[in-house]
Amino acid sequence: MDLKLIFIAFIGLFYCCNSQKEGNECINKNAKHCGECIQTGAKCGWCTDPDFLKQGETVSSRCDELQSLIKRGCNKTLIENPLGKRKILKNKPVTDRSKAGGNLRPEDITQVQPQKVSLTLRSGEPQSFELKFKRAEDYPIDLYYLMDLSFSMKDDLENVKNLGTSLMYEMSKITSDFKIGFGSFVEKTVMPYISTTPAKLLNPCTGDQNCTSPFSYKNVLPLTDKGSTFNRLVGEQQISGNLDSPEGGFDAIMQVAVCGEQIGWRNVTRLLVFSTDAGFHFAGDGKLGGIVLPNDGKCHLENNVYTMSHYYDYPSIAHLVQKLSDNNIQTIFAVTEEFQPVYQELKNLIPKSAVGTLSANSSNVINLIIDAYNALSSEVILENTKVSNNVTIEYTSHCKNGVINKGENGRKCSNISIGDEVHFNISITSKGCPNKTNPEIIKIKPLGFTEEVEIILHFICECDCHSEAINNSQVCSNGNGTYECGACRCKDGRVGRECECSSNEVSTEDMDRTCRKDNGTDICSNNGECVCGTCECKPRENPEERYSGQFCECDNFNCDRSGNKLCGGHGRCECRKCICDPMWNGTACDCSLDESTCLASNKQICNGRGRCDCGICKCDDPKFQGPTCETCPTCPSVCAEHKECVECRAFGTGVKKETCQKECSDFTMHKVPTKDKIPQPTDKSYPVMHCKERDANDCWFYYTYAVTNSTEKVVYVLDEPDCPTGPDIIPIVAGVVAGIVLIGLALLLIWKLLMIIHDRREFAKFEKEKMNAKWDTGENPIYKSAVTTVVNPRYEGK
């Protein structure tokens, strides 16, 4: 294909899509009859007035927004605009125990209001109602304890044997109507899950351990209100065994969910406690044992034993989620710490489920169940049955403490206590009509509860006037169509506003060809319809706007605009081009040819410093500004020229202070506190002149002068002038005195330091001479000792 044709086709498609996006959806639908029109959107109406259409308008012009139809002359009473409606069919109030009093049966307790609603939906028009939920006090509870009886759970079984009465006592604090049941599971009874040797089938345990034969699932005790019976029957149970680590718990959960009659489920709060210390098998694992048939999700209990474990595969997680939800069962996984991560992931896939950590011997199971129940019951989550593709449901929740959630979070409220009341706003919208004619029924309920709201959906697919249609009407070209809602609905093979043409007489391709300007354009330029080989241009909402031309290729509203006016208000639009008035030029007629506005005070065009372009001066030298290039805000003389006016207006001084208001009001002045607040040349898009002048008090003051782009004169002045100040005598005298004192002290310190140095030098010299002296070291000749020594004559030295 020629690349040029491809490009033209692409441009045409782009133009078409964008025009559809931006246009009126009612008009863009190009509806041929009333029913098709009202399905386009909630704003669309159909005018049934037979005389409504003007010459050249198509039948689809009857479909438009309501205000547009009225503006175009259609009487309000002749506009088909059916509206949706809502009707509450069953609205029993939620139960208030304080007013109801006495013991109520479960079926007499209401937690959801209303119970049945009928909605009539018009396409694009949402219908809403409020759903109220209130947790009832003393609501009955059914709890089924499903336990893994593989060999590793031996010590757990001992603690569970007394679970019945203990749990009965604890649950009595929550409800006066409590029932408990018990079931057990091990594994599928085929290889390789268990050993099929005769001896192992009788006793799968090793050594001297006495175990019961392996089984898939047993319903040991249907739901009962006798805790002692639970203890007795559980006490009779024996541990079994299998070969692999994962267990067949999913088979057991499926049977507990679907075998409601055998289990004894009531229409109350249903809890399933799943206790194990191992993982689980799921769909596909059955192939290891040669089992390929998917789980059928039906009850197969005979004598309270699951008999089809060898025939059907394990259920998938999605299958379990569906069955648990359908039967309003809330699951509590009581598992050992080792398998917490696995079951946490499983919990995320199963709504209204909880996971608790089971101690090594299940001694904490009662506290685990109570905590999990409180966590589950404190949250309400709404779910709805499947709806058709043309219906959407939006939820908005109004929870405790004024919390409002929308979107996916609008389905739920958390931290709900017994007696709390929460509200949900549910909005349902349809787009178009479903293929089926019967009403659609959807149900909305809180997960884990049996109560629900039934919603019956009726769809408005035809107008009321459709019932008064005249088949084979003479108005429609002698019976070639049905006259309904003020227009003809043609039979197959007939075209035209009154079905006056036959598609067999002139082929569609031939008719389309006569409605195209050339092969590269759309039919009737996408601005009309080709009826019997002639273009009928689409009307516009504004009656002053219109398409025209043989192929509807022209219009009088798509010309260039200036000042938000078509053709600048100085011309007229003809076939998408502006025809300008005299003395105006340009594509939008916004360029004036009158040069009188460019004359300066010297009678020169733009003061001889520029050119007049569309009545506006374009100055050649950028330092000149203003409408006639006479203003020079950066010329050296500007500061001196405006000095006296700035001084008198800013500080009230100077030679012009008496005539300031009269002579100096031609500029706008702003005072700034600091120099950094004064505009800089780079701050503005126009030149700024900085000035420094001396005032009458011999002070310097600073200001800027500029002429803005809008020719306004602006002055920024520093708030305080910079004035010279006289000497301060006291600081000077104090400084001199302090200097003299400091100098004197410094001299004394220097003298003292020199004296110390001199004395130390003299003393060191004396010490040195003393050490060098040669003194006589002999005895003194005139010295006599004071000691006299006498010798004993008798002493012989012995």
C-alpha positions in Angstrom: 0.0 0.0 0.0 1.2 3.5 -0.8 2.9 5.1 2.3 1.2 8.4 1.6 -2.3 6.7 1.8 -1.3 5.0 5.0 -0.2 8.3 6.5 -3.4 10.0 5.4 -5.5 7.1 6.9 -3.6 7.4 10.2 -4.1 11.1 10.4 -7.8 10.6 9.7 -8.1 7.9 12.4 -6.3 10.2 14.9 -8.6 13.1 14.1 -11.6 10.9 14.4 -10.6 9.4 17.7 -9.8 12.8 19.2 -13.0 14.3 18.0 -14.9 11.4 19.6 -13.1 11.9 22.8 -13.7 15.6 23.0 -17.2 15.6 21.7 -20.6 15.0 23.2 -21.0 11.3 23.9 -24.7 11.4 23.0 -24.0 12.8 19.6 -20.9 10.7 19.0 -22.9 7.5 19.6 -24.8 8.2 16.4 -27.8 6.4 17.8 -30.4 5.2 15.3 -33.3 4.7 17.8 -34.3 5.8 21.3 -33.2 2.6 23.1 -29.7 2.9 21.7 -29.6 6.5 22.7 -30.5 6.1 26.4 -27.9 3.3 26.7 -25.2 5.7 25.8 -25.2 7.6 29.1 -27.3 9.0 31.9 -27.1 12.5 30.3 -28.6 11.5 27.0 -32.2 12.0 26.0 -34.2 11.4 22.8 -36.6 14.0 21.3 -39.8 12.3 20.1 -41.2 15.5 18.5 -41.9 14.5 14.8 -41.1 18.0 13.6 -37.9 18.4 15.6 -35.3 17.7 12.9 -34.3 20.5 10.6 -33.4 20.2 6.9 -30.2 18.1 6.5 -30.2 16.8 10.1 -30.0 13.0 10.7 -32.1 10.8 12.9 -29.2 10.6 15.4 -29.6 14.3 16.0 -32.6 13.4 18.2 -30.1 12.0 20.7 -28.4 14.7 22.7 -27.8 16.0 26.2 -31.1 17.2 27.8 -30.2 20.9 28.0 -29.0 20.9 24.4 -32.3 19.3 23.2 -34.3 22.0 25.1 -32.0 24.7 23.7 -32.6 23.4 20.2 -36.3 23.7 20.6 -37.6 20.3 21.9 -40.4 20.5 24.4 -39.5 18.9 27.8 -42.6 16.8 27.7 -41.4 15.2 24.4 -38.0 14.1 25.7 -37.5 10.5 26.6 -35.3 10.3 29.6 -36.1 7.2 31.8 -34.5 7.2 35.2 -33.4 4.3 37.4 -34.9 3.6 40.7 -34.4 1.7 44.0 -36.9 -0.2 46.0 -36.3 -2.0 49.4 -38.3 -5.2 49.3 -37.2 -6.6 52.7 -35.9 -4.4 55.5 -35.9 -6.2 58.9 -34.0 -4.1 61.4 -30.8 -5.5 63.0 -31.3 -7.2 66.3 -31.0 -5.1 69.4 -30.7 -7.5 72.4 -31.5 -4.8 74.9 -34.9 -4.4 73.2 -35.6 -7.9 72.0 -35.0 -9.6 75.3 -35.2 -13.3 76.0 -33.5 -16.1 74.2 -33.7 -15.7 70.4 -33.4 -18.5 67.9 -30.5 -18.1 65.4 -33.0 -17.6 62.6 -34.5 -14.7 64.5 -31.3 -12.8 64.9 -30.5 -10.2 62.2 -27.1 -8.7 61.7 -27.4 -7.4 58.1 -30.0 -4.8 56.9 -31.7 -4.7 54.4 -32.2 -8.2 53.2 -33.7 -7.7 49.7 -33.4 -4.8 47.3 -34.6 -4.2 43.8 -32.6 -1.8 41.6 -33.7 -0.5 38.1 -30.5 0.5 36.3 -30.1 3.1 33.5 -26.8 2.9 31.7 -24.2 5.2 33.3 -26.5 6.1 36.2 -25.4 4.6 39.5 -28.0 3.4 42.0 -27.0 3.2 45.7 -28.2 1.8 49.0 -26.9 1.5 52.5 -26.0 -1.8 54.1 -26.0 -1.9 57.8 -24.1 -4.5 59.8 -24.2 -5.0 63.6 -22.5 -7.8 65.5 -25.2 -9.5 67.6 -24.6 -10.3 71.3 -24.7 -13.9 72.4 -24.6 -15.1 68.8 -24.5 -19.0 68.5 -21.2 -20.6 67.5 -20.5 -24.0 65.9 -16.8 -25.2 66.3 -15.5 -28.3 64.6 -12.0 -29.5 65.7 -10.2 -31.2 62.8 -7.0 -32.9 64.1 -4.0 -34.5 62.4 -3.7 -38.0 64.0 -0.4 -39.0 62.4 2.2 -40.4 64.8 4.0 -37.1 65.5 0.7 -35.8 67.1 0.7 -38.5 69.8 1.4 -36.1 72.8 -1.1 -33.5 71.3 -3.9 -36.1 71.4 -3.6 -36.5 75.2 -4.2 -32.7 75.7 -7.1 -32.6 73.3 -8.9 -35.4 75.1 -10.1 -32.9 77.8 -10.7 -30.1 75.3 -14.5 -30.4 75.1 -15.5 -29.4 78.6 -12.7 -26.8 79.0 -13.6 -25.1 75.7 -17.3 -25.3 76.6 -16.5 -23.4 79.7 -14.4 -20.7 78.0 -16.9 -20.2 75.1 -19.8 -19.8 77.5 -18.2 -16.4 78.3 -18.9 -15.5 74.7 -22.1 -17.3 73.8 -24.8 -19.3 75.6 -25.4 -21.4 72.4 -22.2 -23.3 71.6 -21.7 -26.7 69.8 -18.5 -28.6 69.3 -17.5 -31.5 67.0 -14.4 -33.5 66.2 -12.8 -35.0 63.2 -9.5 -36.6 62.4 -7.3 -37.2 59.3 -4.1 -38.9 58.3 -3.5 -39.5 54.5 -4.8 -41.1 51.4 -4.7 -44.9 51.8 -2.6 -45.6 48.7 1.1 -45.8 48.0 3.4 -43.9 48.3 1.6 -42.0 51.1 1.2 -45.1 53.3 2.7 -48.5 53.3 0.3 -51.0 51.8 1.8 -54.2 53.2 -0.8 -56.1 55.3 1.1 -55.7 58.5 1.5 -51.9 58.0 -2.2 -51.6 57.1 -3.1 -53.1 60.5 -0.4 -51.2 62.5 1.5 -48.5 60.5 3.7 -47.6 63.5 7.1 -49.2 64.2 8.3 -51.0 67.3 5.9 -51.9 70.1 3.7 -48.8 69.3 0.0 -49.8 68.9 -1.6 -47.6 66.2 -4.8 -47.7 64.3 -5.1 -48.4 60.6 -4.4 -45.4 58.4 -7.4 -43.5 57.0 -8.1 -40.3 55.1 -10.7 -38.6 57.2 -13.2 -39.5 59.9 -16.1 -37.5 61.2 -15.7 -38.7 64.8 -18.3 -36.5 66.5 -20.9 -34.3 64.7 -21.6 -31.0 66.4 -23.0 -31.4 69.9 -23.5 -29.2 72.9 -22.2 -31.9 75.3 -18.6 -31.4 76.2 -18.4 -34.7 78.1 -19.3 -36.6 74.9 -16.5 -34.8 73.1 -14.0 -35.8 75.8 -15.2 -39.5 75.8 -15.1 -40.0 72.0 -11.8 -38.2 71.6 -10.3 -40.2 74.4 -11.1 -43.3 72.5 -9.1 -42.2 69.4 -5.7 -43.7 68.5 -2.8 -42.4 66.6 -2.1 -43.7 63.1 0.8 -43.2 60.7 2.0 -42.5 57.2 5.2 -42.4 55.2 5.6 -38.9 53.9 5.8 -35.6 55.8 2.9 -33.6 54.2 -0.6 -34.8 55.3 -3.9 -35.1 53.5 -5.6 -32.3 55.5 -7.1 -30.6 52.4 -9.2 -33.8 51.7 -10.6 -33.5 55.3 -11.3 -29.7 55.0 -13.2 -30.2 51.8 -15.4 -32.9 53.4 -16.0 -30.8 56.5 -17.1 -27.9 54.3 -19.5 -29.8 51.9 -20.9 -32.4 54.3 -23.0 -30.0 56.2 -25.7 -32.4 57.1 -23.3 -35.1 58.5 -21.3 -32.5 60.4 -24.4 -30.8 61.7 -23.6 -27.2 60.7 -26.3 -24.7 61.7 -26.9 -21.2 60.1 -24.7 -19.6 62.7 -21.1 -18.6 63.1 -19.1 -21.6 61.8 -15.5 -22.2 63.0 -13.2 -24.9 61.7 -10.0 -25.5 63.8 -7.4 -27.3 61.8 -4.6 -28.7 64.0 -1.4 -30.2 62.6 2.3 -30.2 62.9 3.1 -30.8 59.2 2.5 -29.4 55.7 -0.2 -30.3 53.3 -0.8 -32.0 49.9 -2.7 -30.1 47.3 -4.1 -30.5 43.7 -1.6 -32.4 41.5 0.1 -34.3 44.3 -2.4 -37.2 43.8 -0.5 -38.1 40.6 2.2 -39.7 42.8 -0.4 -42.3 43.7 -1.9 -42.7 40.3 -4.9 -40.4 41.1 -5.6 -38.0 38.2 -9.3 -37.1 38.6 -9.7 -33.6 40.1 -11.6 -33.3 43.3 -15.3 -32.9 42.6 -16.1 -30.9 45.7 -18.9 -33.2 46.8 -19.6 -35.1 50.0 -18.4 -38.7 50.1 -18.9 -39.8 53.7 -20.1 -43.3 54.4 -20.5 -44.2 58.0 -18.7 -40.9 58.7 -15.6 -42.0 56.8 -14.3 -40.4 53.5 -14.4 -43.3 51.0 -13.1 -41.6 47.8 -9.6 -40.6 48.8 -8.1 -43.2 46.5 -10.3 -41.9 43.6 -10.2 -38.1 43.7 -7.1 -35.9 43.8 -6.5 -33.4 46.6 -8.5 -30.2 46.2 -6.7 -27.0 45.0 -6.5 -24.0 47.3 -8.9 -22.0 45.1 -11.4 -24.8 45.3 -11.1 -24.8 49.1 -11.5 -21.0 49.2 -14.7 -21.3 47.1 -16.3 -24.1 49.3 -15.3 -22.5 52.6 -16.8 -19.2 51.4 -20.0 -20.8 50.0 -20.6 -22.5 53.3 -19.6 -19.5 55.5 -16.8 -21.4 57.4 -14.1 -19.4 59.1 -10.8 -21.4 59.4 -8.4 -21.3 62.3 -5.0 -23.0 61.5 -3.5 -24.2 64.8 0.0 -25.2 63.7 3.4 -25.6 65.2 6.0 -22.8 65.0 8.0 -24.7 62.3 5.1 -24.4 59.8 4.0 -20.9 60.7 5.4 -19.3 57.5 3.6 -21.9 55.3 0.2 -21.5 56.8 0.6 -17.7 57.0 0.9 -17.7 53.2 -2.2 -20.0 53.1 -4.1 -17.6 55.3 -3.4 -14.8 52.9 -5.2 -16.8 50.2 -8.2 -17.8 52.3 -10.4 -14.9 53.4 -11.6 -14.9 57.0 -8.9 -17.2 58.3 -6.4 -17.0 61.1 -3.2 -18.7 62.1 -2.1 -19.5 65.7 1.1 -21.0 67.0 0.4 -24.4 68.6 2.7 -25.5 71.4 4.6 -28.8 71.1 1.9 -30.7 72.9 -1.2 -28.5 72.1 -1.5 -27.4 75.7 -2.4 -23.8 74.6 -5.1 -24.7 72.1 -8.0 -23.2 74.1 -6.3 -19.8 74.3 -5.3 -20.0 70.7 -9.0 -20.7 69.6 -10.3 -17.8 71.7 -7.8 -15.3 70.4 -8.3 -16.4 66.8 -12.1 -16.2 67.1 -11.8 -12.7 68.6 -9.5 -11.6 65.7 -11.9 -13.1 63.0 -15.1 -11.7 64.5 -13.6 -8.2 64.9 -13.4 -7.7 61.1 -16.3 -7.7 58.6 -15.5 -8.1 54.9 -18.2 -7.9 52.2 -18.2 -10.2 49.2 -20.5 -10.4 46.3 -21.5 -13.1 43.8 -20.3 -12.9 40.3 -21.8 -10.1 38.2 -22.0 -9.7 34.4 -19.4 -7.7 32.6 -21.6 -4.6 32.1 -22.2 -4.2 35.9 -19.8 -2.7 38.4 -20.1 -2.5 42.2 -18.3 0.1 44.3 -18.1 0.0 48.1 -17.6 2.8 50.7 -17.3 1.7 54.3 -18.1 4.0 57.3 -16.4 2.3 60.2 -15.8 3.1 63.9 -14.3 6.4 65.0 -15.3 8.1 61.7 -13.0 6.0 59.5 -14.1 6.0 55.9 -12.6 3.6 53.3 -13.1 3.5 49.6 -12.1 1.2 46.7 -11.1 -2.3 47.7 -10.7 -1.3 51.3 -14.3 0.0 51.2 -15.4 -3.6 51.5 -14.2 -4.0 55.1 -14.2 -2.6 58.6 -11.9 -3.6 61.5 -11.8 -3.5 65.3 -15.6 -4.2 65.6 -16.8 -5.1 69.0 -20.0 -6.9 69.9 -22.9 -4.4 69.6 -21.0 -2.1 67.2 -22.8 -0.9 64.1 -21.1 -0.1 60.8 -22.4 1.1 57.5 -21.5 0.4 53.9 -22.6 2.5 50.9 -23.0 0.2 47.9 -23.2 1.7 44.4 -24.1 -0.4 41.4 -23.7 0.9 37.8 -24.4 -0.7 34.5 -23.0 0.2 31.1 -25.3 -0.8 28.3 -27.7 -3.8 28.6 -27.0 -7.5 29.1 -27.8 -10.0 26.4 -30.3 -11.8 28.6 -33.8 -10.3 29.2 -34.4 -11.8 32.7 -33.4 -9.7 35.8 -30.0 -10.4 37.2 -29.7 -11.4 40.8 -26.5 -10.8 42.9 -25.9 -11.4 46.6 -23.8 -9.5 49.0 -22.8 -10.9 52.4 -20.2 -10.5 55.1 -17.6 -13.3 54.9 -18.1 -16.0 57.5 -21.8 -15.1 58.0 -24.9 -16.8 56.6 -26.9 -13.6 56.3 -26.9 -11.8 52.9 -28.5 -9.1 50.9 -30.3 -10.2 47.7 -30.2 -7.6 44.9 -32.5 -7.9 41.9 -31.2 -5.9 38.9 -33.6 -4.7 36.2 -32.2 -2.9 33.2 -33.7 0.0 31.2 -33.0 -1.0 27.6 -35.8 0.7 25.7 -37.7 4.0 26.0 -41.4 4.0 27.2 -42.4 5.2 23.7 -41.1 1.9 22.3 -44.3 0.2 23.4 -46.3 2.5 21.1 -44.3 1.7 18.0 -46.2 1.3 14.7 -44.9 -1.5 12.5 -44.8 -1.0 8.7 -45.8 2.6 9.1 -46.8 4.6 6.0 -44.7 7.4 7.4 -41.6 5.3 6.8 -41.8 5.2 3.0 -45.0 3.2 2.6 -44.2 0.6 5.3 -40.5 0.2 4.9 -39.8 0.8 8.6 -41.3 1.0 12.1 -42.3 4.4 13.3 -41.3 4.7 17.0 -40.5 7.6 19.3 -41.0 10.2 16.5 -38.6 8.5 14.0 -38.4 5.7 11.6 -36.5 2.5 12.4 -35.8 1.1 8.9 -36.1 -2.5 7.9 -33.0 -4.3 6.7 -31.9 -3.1 3.3 -33.6 0.3 3.7 -31.7 3.6 4.5 -32.6 7.3 4.8 -34.4 9.4 7.4 -37.7 8.0 6.2 -36.3 4.7 4.8 -36.7 6.1 1.4 -33.6 4.4 -0.2 -32.8 0.8 -0.9 -29.2 -0.4 -0.3 -29.8 -2.8 -3.3 -30.4 0.1 -5.7 -27.2 1.8 -5.0 -24.4 -0.2 -3.3 -23.1 1.1 -0.1 -19.6 1.5 -1.6 -21.1 3.6 -4.4 -23.0 5.8 -2.0 -19.9 6.3 0.2 -17.9 7.3 -2.8 -20.2 10.1 -3.6 -19.9 11.4 0.0 -16.1 11.6 -0.1 -14.2 14.5 -1.4 -11.4 12.1 -2.4 -10.1 8.7 -1.5 -8.0 10.1 1.3 -10.8 11.7 3.3 -13.6 10.4 5.6 -17.2 10.1 4.6 -18.7 13.6 4.8 -15.4 14.7 6.4 -16.5 12.9 9.5 -18.9 15.8 10.1 -22.0 14.2 8.7 -23.8 11.1 7.4 -24.0 9.8 3.9 -27.7 9.3 3.3 -28.7 8.0 -0.1 -25.4 9.3 -1.6 -25.8 12.8 -0.1 -24.1 14.3 3.0 -26.2 15.4 5.8 -24.1 17.6 8.1 -24.2 17.2 11.8 -25.7 20.0 13.8 -23.8 21.9 16.5 -25.0 22.6 20.0 -24.6 26.3 19.4 -27.1 27.2 16.6 -24.7 30.0 15.3 -22.1 27.3 14.6 -22.6 25.1 11.5 -20.9 22.7 9.1 -21.3 23.4 5.5 -20.1 22.4 2.0 -20.9 19.5 -0.3 -18.9 17.1 1.9 -19.4 19.0 5.2 -15.8 20.0 4.9 -16.3 23.6 6.0 -17.4 25.2 9.2 -17.6 28.7 10.7 -16.1 28.0 14.1 -12.6 26.5 13.6 -10.7 29.6 12.6 -7.8 31.1 14.5 -8.7 33.1 17.7 -7.2 36.1 19.4 -8.2 37.4 22.8 -10.5 34.4 23.0 -12.5 35.8 20.1 -13.0 34.2 16.8 -10.9 36.0 14.2 -10.0 38.5 17.0 -13.5 40.1 16.7 -12.3 41.9 13.5 -13.5 39.5 10.8 -15.7 36.5 10.0 -14.9 32.8 9.7 -15.6 31.1 6.3 -14.6 27.5 5.7 -12.0 27.6 8.5 -10.3 30.8 7.3 -10.7 34.3 8.7 -11.9 37.1 6.3 -10.6 40.2 8.0 -12.3 43.6 8.2 -10.6 46.7 6.6 -7.4 47.9 8.4 -6.9 44.4 10.0 -4.6 41.6 8.9 -3.2 38.3 10.1 -4.5 34.7 10.3 -6.7 35.8 13.3 -7.3 39.4 12.2 -5.4 40.6 15.2 -2.9 42.8 13.4 -4.0 46.4 13.1 -2.8 48.4 10.0 -3.5 51.7 11.8 -0.1 53.4 12.7 -1.6 56.3 14.7 -1.0 54.4 18.0 2.7 54.4 17.2 3.2 58.2 16.9 5.5 59.6 19.5 5.2 63.1 21.0 7.5 64.4 18.3 5.1 63.1 15.7 7.6 60.4 14.6 6.7 56.8 14.2 8.1 55.0 17.3 10.2 58.1 18.1 12.4 57.2 15.1 13.9 54.4 17.2 11.7 51.5 16.0 9.0 50.2 13.7 5.3 49.9 14.0 4.2 46.3 13.9 0.4 45.7 14.1 -0.1 49.0 15.9 2.6 48.3 18.5 6.1 49.8 18.5 9.0 47.3 18.3 12.0 49.3 19.5 15.3 48.7 17.7 17.5 49.7 20.7 16.6 47.5 23.7 17.3 50.3 26.2 14.4 52.3 24.9 10.9 51.2 26.0 7.3 52.3 26.1 4.5 52.3 23.6 6.4 54.8 21.4 10.1 54.0 22.3 10.4 57.3 24.3 11.3 55.8 27.7 14.9 55.0 28.6 15.0 53.7 32.1 18.8 53.0 32.0 20.0 56.3 30.6 22.4 58.2 33.0 20.1 61.2 33.3 17.3 59.0 34.8 18.6 59.1 38.4 19.1 62.9 38.5 15.7 63.4 36.7 13.7 61.5 39.3 15.9 62.3 42.4 13.7 65.1 43.8 10.4 63.2 43.3 11.8 60.0 44.9 13.2 62.1 47.9 10.0 63.9 48.6 7.7 60.8 48.3 10.0 58.5 50.3 11.3 60.9 53.0 9.1 64.0 52.8 12.2 66.2 52.2 13.8 68.1 49.3 12.8 71.0 47.1 9.6 69.4 45.9 8.2 68.4 49.3 5.5 71.1 49.1 4.4 70.1 45.5 5.2 66.4 45.7 1.7 65.1 45.4 1.0 67.2 42.3 4.3 66.7 40.4 5.5 63.3 41.5 2.5 60.9 41.1 3.5 59.4 37.8 5.3 56.3 39.2 4.6 53.5 41.7 6.9 53.5 44.7 7.8 50.5 47.0 10.0 50.8 50.1 12.3 47.9 51.0 14.1 47.4 54.4 17.5 46.2 53.1 19.7 46.6 50.1 19.3 42.9 49.1 15.6 43.4 48.7 16.2 46.0 45.9 15.5 44.4 42.4 18.6 43.3 40.4 18.9 43.5 36.6 18.6 39.8 36.3 15.4 39.6 38.4 13.1 41.3 35.9 12.4 40.9 32.2 12.8 44.7 31.7 15.8 47.0 32.3 16.4 48.3 35.9 18.5 51.4 36.7 20.3 51.6 40.1 20.6 55.1 41.5 22.6 56.6 44.5 21.8 60.3 45.3 22.4 62.8 48.2 19.4 64.4 49.9 18.9 67.8 51.6 20.4 66.4 54.9 23.6 65.4 53.2 22.5 61.7 53.4 22.8 59.1 50.7 19.6 57.3 49.5 19.4 54.3 47.2 16.7 53.5 44.7 16.0 51.7 41.4 14.0 53.0 38.5 12.3 50.9 35.8 9.6 50.8 33.2 7.8 47.5 33.1 6.6 45.6 30.1 3.1 47.1 30.7 4.7 50.7 30.6 4.2 51.2 34.3 7.0 53.2 36.1 8.2 51.4 39.2 10.6 52.7 41.9 12.1 50.7 44.8 13.6 52.8 47.6 15.7 51.7 50.5 13.7 52.5 53.6 16.4 54.4 55.6 18.9 56.8 54.0 22.7 56.4 54.7 23.6 59.5 56.8 27.1 60.4 58.2 27.3 60.6 62.0 29.5 62.8 64.3 32.2 61.5 66.6 31.1 60.0 70.0 33.2 61.8 72.7 32.7 59.3 75.5 34.0 56.2 73.7 37.0 58.2 72.5 37.9 59.5 75.9 37.4 56.2 77.5 39.5 54.6 74.8 42.4 57.1 75.3 42.3 56.6 79.1 42.2 52.8 78.8 45.0 53.0 76.3 47.3 55.0 78.7 46.5 52.7 81.5 47.2 49.6 79.4 50.5 51.1 78.1 51.6 51.9 81.7 50.8 48.4 82.9 52.6 47.0 79.9 55.8 49.1 80.7 55.7 48.0 84.4 55.4 44.4 83.4 58.3 44.8 80.9 60.5 46.5 83.6 59.6 43.8 86.2 60.4 41.1 83.6 63.8 42.7 82.9 64.7 42.9 86.6 63.9 39.3 87.2 66.0 38.2 84.2 68.9 40.4 85.5 68.7 39.0 89.1 68.7 35.5 87.9 71.7 36.1 85.7 73.7 37.6 88.7 72.7 34.7 91.0 73.8 32.2 88.4 77.1 34.0 88.1 77.7 33.9 91.9 77.0 30.3 92.0 79.4 29.6 89.2 82.3 31.5 91.0 81.6 29.8 94.2 81.9 26.4 92.6 85.2 27.4 91.0 86.9 28.6 94.3 89.9 26.4 95.8 89.3 26.3 99.6 91.9 24.7 102.1 90.6 21.3 103.3 93.1 20.7 106.2 92.2 20.7 110.0 92.0 24.0 112.0 95.2 24.2 114.2 93.5 25.9 117.0 90.6 23.3 117.1 90.4 21.1 120.3 88.1 18.2 120.6 85.6 18.1 123.4 86.1 14.4 123.9 88.7 12.9 126.3 89.7 9.2 126.1 91.0 7.3 129.2 92.6 3.8 129.0 92.0 1.2 131.8 95.4 0.0 133.0 94.0 -3.3 134.0 92.6 -4.0 130.5 94.7 -6.7 128.8 92.8 -6.8 125.5 91.0 -10.0 126.4 
